[in-house]
Amino acid sequence: MIGGTVALVALTRWLVPPIFAWWQSLATGVSTTATGDLVWWKVFIWVVLLINISVGGFDLSTADLENSSHGLFILVAFYLLVLIIASLFFTPTQIKGALLSFMIPVYWALGLALLINLITLTVLKLLGRAHV
């Protein structure tokens, strides 16, 4: 899931910078302009890759979820350690700004993946009913 999310954010930043800039502007409240316009073939490639990663990369099995529980404690401990160290060197406002600028694209990518999965599920259910 982490790799899929990073891939979605990176592909958005690389293929459709205006959309990534819009995500960033929502986080900061400052309107930013991206260099370049939306090119139809880049948007097409982005959408195709977005669908493939969303449908194939976020469908965790029960075994995946069980195995991930073992690393959850280590991940939380790591995050807490990083935040404690960051709090020694930065103000809470700086930490909040850095987290917002990093996490808003991640939230958008995860929300987009959820939307694509819901649309795919709906289409598959409708096709299943039509086939019966």
PyMOL commands that set and color helices and strands:
alter all, ss='L'
color gray80, all
select helices_A, chain A and resi 2-15+17-28+40-57+62-89+92-131
alter helices_A, ss='H'
color red, helices_A
deselect
rebuild
show_as cartoon
